[in-house]
Amino acid sequence: LDAIVLAVVSKERDGSYGYKITQEVKEVIEVSESTLYPVLRRLQKDECLETYDQQCDGRNRRYYKVTDRGSAQLALYKKEWGEYSSKISGLLG
């Protein structure tokens, strides 16, 4: 789930906000907001994401943006996924 969240957030140069992240993650895997927000907080605590607030329709919206550390972690997840999926494809092929 961490890899999926980092991939979704990294698609937007200026980051993305919680509801939009939830919707995009749900296109790939069924997940509730109550599951997603702790992941966002953990990634922030681990310095993979940073946050900032922005006004939208008179309300503050919390945005999440991938840090350099988060980009490095996402690259590692992609490498691990490539190796894992290659092994599984070899078994199933």
N, CA, C and O atoms as a GROMACS GRO file, in nm:
protein
  372
    1LEU      N    1   0.083  -0.119   0.000
    1LEU     CA    2   0.000   0.000   0.000
    1LEU      C    3   0.087   0.126   0.000
    1LEU      O    4   0.054   0.224  -0.065
    2ASP      N    5   0.198   0.122   0.072
    2ASP     CA    6   0.289   0.237   0.072
    2ASP      C    7   0.336   0.269  -0.069
    2ASP      O    8   0.340   0.385  -0.109
    3ALA      N    9   0.373   0.166  -0.144
    3ALA     CA   10   0.422   0.185  -0.281
    3ALA      C   11   0.313   0.247  -0.369
    3ALA      O   12   0.341   0.336  -0.448
    4ILE      N   13   0.191   0.199  -0.355
    4ILE     CA   14   0.080   0.252  -0.435
    4ILE      C   15   0.055   0.398  -0.401
    4ILE      O   16   0.037   0.481  -0.491
    5VAL      N   17   0.054   0.431  -0.273
    5VAL     CA   18   0.030   0.570  -0.231
    5VAL      C   19   0.142   0.660  -0.283
    5VAL      O   20   0.114   0.767  -0.336
    6LEU      N   21   0.266   0.619  -0.268
    6LEU     CA   22   0.377   0.700  -0.318
    6LEU      C   23   0.368   0.718  -0.469
    6LEU      O   24   0.396   0.826  -0.520
    7ALA      N   25   0.330   0.613  -0.541
    7ALA     CA   26   0.317   0.623  -0.687
    7ALA      C   27   0.207   0.721  -0.725
    7ALA      O   28   0.225   0.802  -0.817
    8VAL      N   29   0.094   0.715  -0.657
    8VAL     CA   30  -0.018   0.805  -0.686
    8VAL      C   31   0.022   0.949  -0.657
    8VAL      O   32  -0.001   1.037  -0.740
    9VAL      N   33   0.079   0.974  -0.541
    9VAL     CA   34   0.116   1.111  -0.503
    9VAL      C   35   0.224   1.166  -0.596
    9VAL      O   36   0.224   1.284  -0.628
   10SER      N   37   0.316   1.080  -0.639
   10SER     CA   38   0.427   1.127  -0.723
   10SER      C   39   0.383   1.166  -0.863
   10SER      O   40   0.457   1.234  -0.935
   11LYS      N   41   0.264   1.126  -0.904
   11LYS     CA   42   0.215   1.162  -1.038
   11LYS      C   43   0.193   1.312  -1.052
   11LYS      O   44   0.202   1.366  -1.163
   12GLU      N   45   0.164   1.380  -0.942
   12GLU     CA   46   0.139   1.524  -0.945
   12GLU      C   47   0.262   1.596  -0.892
   12GLU      O   48   0.305   1.571  -0.779
   13ARG      N   49   0.319   1.685  -0.970
   13ARG     CA   50   0.441   1.757  -0.930
   13ARG      C   51   0.424   1.832  -0.799
   13ARG      O   52   0.514   1.835  -0.716
   14ASP      N   53   0.306   1.894  -0.781
   14ASP     CA   54   0.280   1.972  -0.660
   14ASP      C   55   0.210   1.892  -0.551
   14ASP      O   56   0.165   1.949  -0.452
   15GLY      N   57   0.200   1.761  -0.568
   15GLY     CA   58   0.136   1.676  -0.470
   15GLY      C   59  -0.013   1.661  -0.495
   15GLY      O   60  -0.065   1.708  -0.596
   16SER      N   61  -0.079   1.598  -0.403
   16SER     CA   62  -0.222   1.571  -0.414
   16SER      C   63  -0.283   1.571  -0.275
   16SER      O   64  -0.212   1.560  -0.175
   17TYR      N   65  -0.415   1.583  -0.270
   17TYR     CA   66  -0.484   1.588  -0.141
   17TYR      C   67  -0.551   1.454  -0.110
   17TYR      O   68  -0.573   1.372  -0.199
   18GLY      N   69  -0.582   1.435   0.016
   18GLY     CA   70  -0.628   1.307   0.067
   18GLY      C   71  -0.742   1.242  -0.010
   18GLY      O   72  -0.733   1.124  -0.045
   19TYR      N   73  -0.849   1.317  -0.037
   19TYR     CA   74  -0.965   1.257  -0.105
   19TYR      C   75  -0.926   1.209  -0.245
   19TYR      O   76  -0.963   1.099  -0.286
   20LYS      N   77  -0.851   1.291  -0.317
   20LYS     CA   78  -0.810   1.254  -0.453
   20LYS      C   79  -0.718   1.132  -0.449
   20LYS      O   80  -0.730   1.043  -0.533
   21ILE      N   81  -0.629   1.128  -0.352
   21ILE     CA   82  -0.540   1.012  -0.338
   21ILE      C   83  -0.624   0.887  -0.313
   21ILE      O   84  -0.601   0.782  -0.374
   22THR      N   85  -0.722   0.899  -0.223
   22THR     CA   86  -0.809   0.785  -0.193
   22THR      C   87  -0.879   0.734  -0.319
   22THR      O   88  -0.883   0.614  -0.343
   23GLN      N   89  -0.933   0.825  -0.398
   23GLN     CA   90  -1.005   0.786  -0.520
   23GLN      C   91  -0.912   0.716  -0.619
   23GLN      O   92  -0.951   0.617  -0.681
   24GLU      N   93  -0.792   0.767  -0.634
   24GLU     CA   94  -0.699   0.706  -0.729
   24GLU      C   95  -0.650   0.570  -0.681
   24GLU      O   96  -0.633   0.478  -0.761
   25VAL      N   97  -0.627   0.557  -0.551
   25VAL     CA   98  -0.586   0.428  -0.496
   25VAL      C   99  -0.699   0.326  -0.513
   25VAL      O  100  -0.674   0.210  -0.543
   26LYS      N  101  -0.823   0.370  -0.492
   26LYS     CA  102  -0.938   0.280  -0.506
   26LYS      C  103  -0.955   0.228  -0.648
   26LYS      O  104  -1.020   0.125  -0.668
   27GLU      N  105  -0.899   0.296  -0.747
   27GLU     CA  106  -0.904   0.247  -0.885
   27GLU      C  107  -0.818   0.122  -0.901
   27GLU      O  108  -0.838   0.044  -0.994
   28VAL      N  109  -0.722   0.102  -0.809
   28VAL     CA  110  -0.628  -0.009  -0.817
   28VAL      C  111  -0.662  -0.118  -0.715
   28VAL      O  112  -0.657  -0.238  -0.746
   29ILE      N  113  -0.696  -0.076  -0.594
   29ILE     CA  114  -0.721  -0.170  -0.485
   29ILE      C  115  -0.828  -0.109  -0.393
   29ILE      O  116  -0.830   0.012  -0.371
   30GLU      N  117  -0.914  -0.194  -0.342
   30GLU     CA  118  -1.019  -0.145  -0.252
   30GLU      C  119  -0.958  -0.112  -0.117
   30GLU      O  120  -0.899  -0.197  -0.050
   31VAL      N  121  -0.973   0.013  -0.078
   31VAL     CA  122  -0.917   0.059   0.049
   31VAL      C  123  -1.009   0.167   0.105
   31VAL      O  124  -1.064   0.248   0.030
   32SER      N  125  -1.025   0.168   0.234
   32SER     CA  126  -1.109   0.270   0.298
   32SER      C  127  -1.023   0.388   0.340
   32SER      O  128  -0.901   0.376   0.354
   33GLU      N  129  -1.087   0.502   0.359
   33GLU     CA  130  -1.015   0.620   0.407
   33GLU      C  131  -0.952   0.593   0.543
   33GLU      O  132  -0.844   0.643   0.573
   34SER      N  133  -1.020   0.513   0.625
   34SER     CA  134  -0.966   0.484   0.758
   34SER      C  135  -0.839   0.401   0.750
   34SER      O  136  -0.761   0.397   0.846
   35THR      N  137  -0.816   0.334   0.638
   35THR     CA  138  -0.691   0.262   0.616
   35THR      C  139  -0.586   0.352   0.554
   35THR      O  140  -0.468   0.344   0.587
   36LEU      N  141  -0.630   0.439   0.463
   36LEU     CA  142  -0.537   0.522   0.388
   36LEU      C  143  -0.471   0.632   0.471
   36LEU      O  144  -0.351   0.653   0.459
   37TYR      N  145  -0.548   0.701   0.552
   37TYR     CA  146  -0.491   0.815   0.626
   37TYR      C  147  -0.378   0.776   0.722
   37TYR      O  148  -0.282   0.851   0.734
   38PRO      N  149  -0.386   0.662   0.790
   38PRO     CA  150  -0.270   0.620   0.870
   38PRO      C  151  -0.146   0.594   0.784
   38PRO      O  152  -0.033   0.617   0.829
   39VAL      N  153  -0.166   0.545   0.661
   39VAL     CA  154  -0.053   0.524   0.570
   39VAL      C  155   0.009   0.659   0.534
   39VAL      O  156   0.132   0.674   0.535
   40LEU      N  157  -0.074   0.757   0.503
   40LEU     CA  158  -0.025   0.890   0.471
   40LEU      C  159   0.053   0.949   0.589
   40LEU      O  160   0.161   1.007   0.571
   41ARG      N  161   0.000   0.934   0.710
   41ARG     CA  162   0.068   0.987   0.828
   41ARG      C  163   0.202   0.915   0.852
   41ARG      O  164   0.301   0.979   0.888
   42ARG      N  165   0.204   0.783   0.833
   42ARG     CA  166   0.328   0.707   0.853
   42ARG      C  167   0.433   0.749   0.750
   42ARG      O  168   0.550   0.766   0.784
   43LEU      N  169   0.391   0.764   0.624
   43LEU     CA  170   0.485   0.807   0.520
   43LEU      C  171   0.537   0.948   0.548
   43LEU      O  172   0.652   0.980   0.517
   44GLN      N  173   0.452   1.032   0.607
   44GLN     CA  174   0.496   1.166   0.646
   44GLN      C  175   0.597   1.156   0.761
   44GLN      O  176   0.701   1.222   0.760
   45LYS      N  177   0.565   1.074   0.860
   45LYS     CA  178   0.654   1.055   0.975
   45LYS      C  179   0.790   1.000   0.930
   45LYS      O  180   0.893   1.036   0.986
   46ASP      N  181   0.788   0.912   0.829
   46ASP     CA  182   0.911   0.852   0.776
   46ASP      C  183   0.982   0.944   0.677
   46ASP      O  184   1.081   0.905   0.614
   47GLU      N  185   0.931   1.066   0.663
   47GLU     CA  186   0.988   1.169   0.576
   47GLU      C  187   0.986   1.132   0.428
   47GLU      O  188   1.069   1.179   0.350
   48CYS      N  189   0.889   1.048   0.390
   48CYS     CA  190   0.868   1.016   0.249
   48CYS      C  191   0.769   1.113   0.185
   48CYS      O  192   0.768   1.132   0.063
   49LEU      N  193   0.685   1.174   0.268
   49LEU     CA  194   0.590   1.274   0.223
   49LEU      C  195   0.602   1.398   0.309
   49LEU      O  196   0.635   1.389   0.428
   50GLU      N  197   0.576   1.512   0.249
   50GLU     CA  198   0.562   1.635   0.325
   50GLU      C  199   0.423   1.690   0.297
   50GLU      O  200   0.362   1.657   0.196
   51THR      N  201   0.374   1.774   0.386
   51THR     CA  202   0.240   1.828   0.368
   51THR      C  203   0.243   1.980   0.365
   51THR      O  204   0.335   2.045   0.416
   52TYR      N  205   0.141   2.034   0.302
   52TYR     CA  206   0.116   2.177   0.307
   52TYR      C  207  -0.034   2.198   0.288
   52TYR      O  208  -0.102   2.114   0.228
   53ASP      N  209  -0.084   2.308   0.339
   53ASP     CA  210  -0.227   2.340   0.328
   53ASP      C  211  -0.248   2.446   0.222
   53ASP      O  212  -0.166   2.535   0.202
   54GLN      N  213  -0.361   2.433   0.153
   54GLN     CA  214  -0.396   2.530   0.049
   54GLN      C  215  -0.546   2.557   0.055
   54GLN      O  216  -0.626   2.465   0.074
   55GLN      N  217  -0.582   2.681   0.038
   55GLN     CA  218  -0.724   2.720   0.038
   55GLN      C  219  -0.794   2.666  -0.086
   55GLN      O  220  -0.740   2.672  -0.197
   56CYS      N  221  -0.913   2.613  -0.067
   56CYS     CA  222  -0.995   2.564  -0.178
   56CYS      C  223  -1.141   2.584  -0.138
   56CYS      O  224  -1.189   2.520  -0.045
   57ASP      N  225  -1.211   2.671  -0.209
   57ASP     CA  226  -1.352   2.700  -0.180
   57ASP      C  227  -1.372   2.740  -0.033
   57ASP      O  228  -1.467   2.695   0.031
   58GLY      N  229  -1.283   2.823   0.018
   58GLY     CA  230  -1.297   2.873   0.154
   58GLY      C  231  -1.254   2.778   0.263
   58GLY      O  232  -1.270   2.808   0.382
   59ARG      N  233  -1.201   2.662   0.226
   59ARG     CA  234  -1.156   2.564   0.324
   59ARG      C  235  -1.009   2.532   0.300
   59ARG      O  236  -0.958   2.544   0.188
   60ASN      N  237  -0.942   2.490   0.405
   60ASN     CA  238  -0.805   2.443   0.390
   60ASN      C  239  -0.807   2.299   0.341
   60ASN      O  240  -0.883   2.216   0.391
   61ARG      N  241  -0.724   2.271   0.244
   61ARG     CA  242  -0.710   2.135   0.194
   61ARG      C  243  -0.565   2.093   0.217
   61ARG      O  244  -0.473   2.165   0.179
   62ARG      N  245  -0.545   1.978   0.280
   62ARG     CA  246  -0.411   1.928   0.309
   62ARG      C  247  -0.358   1.852   0.188
   62ARG      O  248  -0.420   1.757   0.139
   63TYR      N  249  -0.243   1.897   0.140
   63TYR     CA  250  -0.178   1.834   0.026
   63TYR      C  251  -0.058   1.754   0.075
   63TYR      O  252   0.008   1.790   0.172
   64TYR      N  253  -0.032   1.644   0.006
   64TYR     CA  254   0.082   1.557   0.034
   64TYR      C  255   0.172   1.559  -0.089
   64TYR      O  256   0.125   1.548  -0.202
   65LYS      N  257   0.301   1.573  -0.066
   65LYS     CA  258   0.398   1.580  -0.174
   65LYS      C  259   0.513   1.485  -0.142
   65LYS      O  260   0.558   1.476  -0.027
   66VAL      N  261   0.562   1.414  -0.244
   66VAL     CA  262   0.671   1.319  -0.225
   66VAL      C  263   0.802   1.395  -0.206
   66VAL      O  264   0.833   1.488  -0.281
   67THR      N  265   0.877   1.355  -0.106
   67THR     CA  266   1.009   1.414  -0.079
   67THR      C  267   1.115   1.336  -0.158
   67THR      O  268   1.084   1.237  -0.223
   68ASP      N  269   1.239   1.383  -0.150
   68ASP     CA  270   1.349   1.309  -0.213
   68ASP      C  271   1.360   1.169  -0.154
   68ASP      O  272   1.384   1.071  -0.225
   69ARG      N  273   1.344   1.162  -0.024
   69ARG     CA  274   1.348   1.030   0.042
   69ARG      C  275   1.234   0.941  -0.008
   69ARG      O  276   1.254   0.821  -0.030
   70GLY      N  277   1.117   0.999  -0.027
   70GLY     CA  278   1.003   0.924  -0.079
   70GLY      C  279   1.026   0.877  -0.221
   70GLY      O  280   0.988   0.765  -0.257
   71SER      N  281   1.089   0.960  -0.303
   71SER     CA  282   1.123   0.921  -0.441
   71SER      C  283   1.220   0.804  -0.441
   71SER      O  284   1.207   0.712  -0.522
   72ALA      N  285   1.318   0.808  -0.352
   72ALA     CA  286   1.414   0.698  -0.342
   72ALA      C  287   1.344   0.570  -0.296
   72ALA      O  288   1.372   0.462  -0.347
   73GLN      N  289   1.252   0.583  -0.201
   73GLN     CA  290   1.179   0.466  -0.152
   73GLN      C  291   1.090   0.409  -0.263
   73GLN      O  292   1.080   0.287  -0.278
   74LEU      N  293   1.026   0.497  -0.340
   74LEU     CA  294   0.942   0.451  -0.451
   74LEU      C  295   1.027   0.378  -0.555
   74LEU      O  296   0.984   0.276  -0.609
   75ALA      N  297   1.146   0.429  -0.584
   75ALA     CA  298   1.235   0.362  -0.679
   75ALA      C  299   1.271   0.221  -0.628
   75ALA      O  300   1.278   0.126  -0.706
   76LEU      N  301   1.294   0.210  -0.497
   76LEU     CA  302   1.323   0.078  -0.439
   76LEU      C  303   1.203  -0.015  -0.452
   76LEU      O  304   1.218  -0.132  -0.488
   77TYR      N  305   1.083   0.038  -0.422
   77TYR     CA  306   0.961  -0.044  -0.437
   77TYR      C  307   0.944  -0.091  -0.581
   77TYR      O  308   0.908  -0.206  -0.605
   78LYS      N  309   0.971  -0.003  -0.678
   78LYS     CA  310   0.957  -0.040  -0.819
   78LYS      C  311   1.055  -0.150  -0.856
   78LYS      O  312   1.021  -0.243  -0.928
   79LYS      N  313   1.178  -0.138  -0.806
   79LYS     CA  314   1.280  -0.241  -0.834
   79LYS      C  315   1.237  -0.374  -0.774
   79LYS      O  316   1.244  -0.477  -0.840
   80GLU      N  317   1.194  -0.372  -0.647
   80GLU     CA  318   1.149  -0.494  -0.581
   80GLU      C  319   1.030  -0.555  -0.653
   80GLU      O  320   1.022  -0.677  -0.668
   81TRP      N  321   0.936  -0.470  -0.698
   81TRP     CA  322   0.818  -0.520  -0.767
   81TRP      C  323   0.857  -0.585  -0.899
   81TRP      O  324   0.804  -0.689  -0.937
   82GLY      N  325   0.952  -0.522  -0.970
   82GLY     CA  326   0.999  -0.580  -1.096
   82GLY      C  327   1.056  -0.719  -1.077
   82GLY      O  328   1.027  -0.810  -1.154
   83GLU      N  329   1.138  -0.734  -0.975
   83GLU     CA  330   1.198  -0.864  -0.946
   83GLU      C  331   1.092  -0.966  -0.905
   83GLU      O  332   1.092  -1.080  -0.951
   84TYR      N  333   1.001  -0.924  -0.818
   84TYR     CA  334   0.895  -1.012  -0.769
   84TYR      C  335   0.803  -1.056  -0.883
   84TYR      O  336   0.774  -1.175  -0.898
   85SER      N  337   0.758  -0.960  -0.964
   85SER     CA  338   0.664  -0.994  -1.071
   85SER      C  339   0.731  -1.079  -1.177
   85SER      O  340   0.666  -1.163  -1.239
   86SER      N  341   0.861  -1.059  -1.199
   86SER     CA  342   0.935  -1.142  -1.294
   86SER      C  343   0.940  -1.287  -1.247
   86SER      O  344   0.920  -1.380  -1.326
   87LYS      N  345   0.965  -1.306  -1.118
   87LYS     CA  346   0.970  -1.443  -1.063
   87LYS      C  347   0.834  -1.511  -1.073
   87LYS      O  348   0.824  -1.628  -1.111
   88ILE      N  349   0.728  -1.437  -1.039
   88ILE     CA  350   0.593  -1.494  -1.046
   88ILE      C  351   0.556  -1.526  -1.190
   88ILE      O  352   0.499  -1.632  -1.218
   89SER      N  353   0.589  -1.435  -1.282
   89SER     CA  354   0.561  -1.460  -1.425
   89SER      C  355   0.635  -1.584  -1.473
   89SER      O  356   0.582  -1.663  -1.552
   90GLY      N  357   0.758  -1.602  -1.425
   90GLY     CA  358   0.834  -1.720  -1.461
   90GLY      C  359   0.768  -1.847  -1.412
   90GLY      O  360   0.768  -1.948  -1.481
   91LEU      N  361   0.713  -1.843  -1.292
   91LEU     CA  362   0.644  -1.960  -1.238
   91LEU      C  363   0.514  -1.988  -1.312
   91LEU      O  364   0.480  -2.103  -1.337
   92LEU      N  365   0.442  -1.884  -1.345
   92LEU     CA  366   0.313  -1.901  -1.409
   92LEU      C  367   0.324  -1.920  -1.560
   92LEU      O  368   0.233  -1.975  -1.623
   93GLY      N  369   0.435  -1.876  -1.617
   93GLY     CA  370   0.452  -1.883  -1.764
   93GLY      C  371   0.487  -2.020  -1.808
   93GLY      O  372   0.504  -2.044  -1.927
   0.00000   0.00000   0.00000
